Amino acid sequence: MSYWVNGQPCQQISVSDRAVAFGDGCFTTIHGVNQQAQMLKEHIARLTRDCLRLKITAPDWGELEHHLTEICTQQVDEEFVLKVIISRGVGGRGYSSIGFTQPTIIVSVSPFPSHYTQLQCQGAKLILSQTPVSRNPLLAGMKHLNRLEQVLIRQEIDEAQADEAIVLDTDGIIIECCSANVFWRIGQTVYTPVLSHCGVNGLMRQKIIALLVGSQYHLEEVERFASVLAHCDEVIMCNALMPVLPVKSIQIASQENPLHYASRELFEYLFLRCKI
């Protein structure tokens, strides 16, 4: 992996950076293809919105966009992952954010997860996570740096040797996957969770919603319990890297047979339309 901090090649940040002390910041993950950052304008817009919501002093967005474009031109791999982290900055001991006017910008480049191509062919195996995500409307939709819930969920996935997990909130409502958003289809109606209380409103989720409006499908954003998964014709998940994957099975409980999904109708409709 390669790293840049505040525009310079670097692998260290201050131990007093707010990202270390409090997870005080936000991030976005970008798909790099042929020396270009895909959906770069949308990713910058996301960081802009999240910095505004967290009241983090905004960096020079034009300068950041130029920096990311330059990094992309240096890459030799056809596909790669570009991650941008913005923290409130360095200094202080307590929670107060007064006086922080210089954010820390961390950029990293890592290899593209090649297993996504395999999962597009064979489908992903999911479990139902036993770790709920907390409901907090003030943070709902954002990719903030507080990801301990996802760390615990990923431990479950690894222990089960699964590919991903369906994640519920503390009220038992379906919200997302660990690192992706989720949609399910029953007939010609496509459903995706309401994210007004928690969850990440991913850019690919937003793109799929836009694609489905006016299509042959009817889209609904809903609050549903996990029991609905037993009645679906198809389940898919998405993020900026996948960009969309079919779900082959979901293990709801360890002592029960998994739910299986054979249809790929929605996946096939979206796959080429979601590829950048």
N, C-alpha and C positions, 0 to 999 in steps of 0.2 A: 504494500500500500504506500501511497505518497500523500504527504500532508502539507498544507499551507496555513499559516496563522497570520491574520491581518495582512494578507497579500504576499507574504514571504515564505519560502520553503522552510518548514520548521516542524518538529515533532514534540515540542513542549509548550505547555501553557502554565501560567502562574497557579500555585497551590491556593491562592486566594481568589481565583476566578469564581464568579457566581455560579457558573455551570457545575463546578466541582462541589461547592458548598451547599447549593440549594436546588440544582437542576433548573436554574433560573434562565431560561432561554427557550428557543424553538429551533426546529430543523426541517429540512426537506431532502428528499432522496430523488435523484435525477437519473434517467436512463441516457447514457451516452452512446451514440451510434455514429460511426464514420466521422469521428472528430467533431461531432456536434451534440450539444445538450438539447434533448428533446423537450418540448413544452417549456422552454426556458422562461418565456414571458409569464406563463401561468405559475411557475415555481417562484419567480420573483414576486408576483402578486400575492401568493400565499404567505411568503415571509413578511411582506409589507403588512398584510392584515394581522398576522400573529404578533408581530412586534408592536403594532398599534394597540392590540387588545391587552398585551402584557405591559404596555407603557415603557417599552425599551426604546431608547434613543435610536432612531433609524440610521443605518449606515448610508453611504452614497450608493444608491441602487444602480445607477449607471456605471459606476466604477466597479461594483461587484459583478455586474453582468459582463463587463469587459474582461475582468479577471477570470471568470468561469469560461468564457469563450477562448481565452488564451490557453488555459489549462487543457481544454478539449483538443486544441490543435496539436498538443504535444503527445497525445496518446497514440500508440501504435496498434492496440487491439481494436478490432471492429466494434465490439461492444464493451462497455465498462459502466461502473456505478460511480456517480458523483454525489457526494453528500455535503450539505452546507449546514453548519451549526452557527447560530447567533446567540451569544450569551450577553447578559447585561453588562459584563465587564469585570474589572479587577478591583479589589479593595474591600474594606469594611469587615466587620465580624458578625453583626446582627442581621435581622431581616430587612431593615430599612433600605429602600432603593433611592433615597435622596442623594444627589450628587454624582450619580453615574451617568456620564455623558459620552463615554467612549466604549461602544460595544466590542466584544471579541468576536472575530469572524474566523471560523475554522472550516477549511475545505479539505476533503479527502477524496482520493480516487482508489477504487478497489476493483477486482475482477468481477465480471458479470456472473451471476449465479446460473451456471449452465444447466442445472437440473430442471429449470423451468421448461426447456424445450422437451425434455422427456415427459414431464407432467402434462404438457399440452396433448401428447399422444395417448398416454395411459390413464390420465385422470389422477386427481389427488385423493389421498386417504386422510380423512379428518377424524378427530375425536371431539367430544363435547367437553370443554374445559371446566374444571371444578373451581377455577379461580375467577371470581366475578370482577368486573370493573366498576368503579365507584361512579355514582351519578353526581355531576357537578356542572350545571349549565354555564358557569363562568368560564370553564375550560373546554366545554364540549366543542368538537370539531377540529381543535388545534392539534398540531404535532409539537407539543411542548416536550421538554427534556425529561419530565418525570415519567419514566417507563418501567418502574419496578413491577407493576402488574403484568406487563408483557414479558418481563424476565421470568417471572414465576410460571406464566402460561407456557413459555417456550420450554421450560424444564419438563412440564407435563408432556408436551409434544415429543421431546427427545426420549423421555422414558418409555413412551408408548410406541416409539419408532414410527410415528405418523408424519405426515407432511405439514399439517396445519391443524387448527382447532376452531370450532365455533365458540365464540365468547359471549357470555350473558352479562347483564348488569346485576346489581345487587337486588333488583326486583325480579330477576329471572327472565328478563326480556332479551331476545337476540339483539346484539349490537354489531358485531363484526367478527373478523378472524384476528389472530394475533398480529399479523403483519399485512393484512389485506381487508378490503371491504367485501361484503357478501350480498348476493342477489339469489332469489329462488323463483322458479316459475311453476305455476299451476294453470294448465291450459294456455291461454293467450294472455294471462295476467302475470306480470313480473312484479315481485315485491322486494323491497330493500328496507332495512331498519331506519326509523327516525333517529337522528343523531342530535337532538336538541338537548339531551341530558348528559351524554358522554359519547365517546368514540371519536374516531378521526374521519373527517370528511375529505377523503382522498381525491386527488385530481382525476384519477381514472374513474372513480365512482361518479364524479361530476360529469365527466365526458359520456359515460354510459347512460346516465339519466337524460342528457341532452340528445343522445342518439335514439333513445326509445320514445321520446316525445314525437308524436306524429308518425311513428312506425306502425307495423301491424300488431304491436303489443300494447297493452294497457299497463301503465306503471303506477304503483302505489307505494308510498312511504308509510310504513306501518310499525306498530308495536305488537310483537307476537312472541308467545312462549315457544320453547324448543319443540313442543309436541307437533307444531306445524310441519316440521321437517319430515315426518312420517307420511305426509300427504303430498309431497312435492313431486313434480315430474322431472325437475332438474334443479341443480344448485351450481352456481359458479362463484368464483372469487376473483378479485382484481386489485392491482396496484400499478404504479407507474412503471414497474419493471416487468411484471408478468407478461403482458398487460392484463390478460384474462385467462383463467384456467378452469377446466371442468372439474367438478367434484365427483369422484367415483363412488365414495362411500363415507358414511359418518358413523363412528362408534359412539352410540349414545350412552351406553352403560357397559361395563366390563363383562358382565354376566349375560349380556344379550347379543344376539346377532346384529351386525351393523346394518344400517340402512344403505341400500344400493340404488344408484341412479344410472340408467342406461342411455337416456336421451341426451343428445348434444345439440339440439335445435337452437337454443339461445346462444350457446357458445359459438356455434358456427356462424350465426348471424352477426355476432359482435367481433369475432376474432380479427378478421381483416380490417374491419372498420376501426378497431382500437389500435392496430399496429401503426406506429408513427411513420 
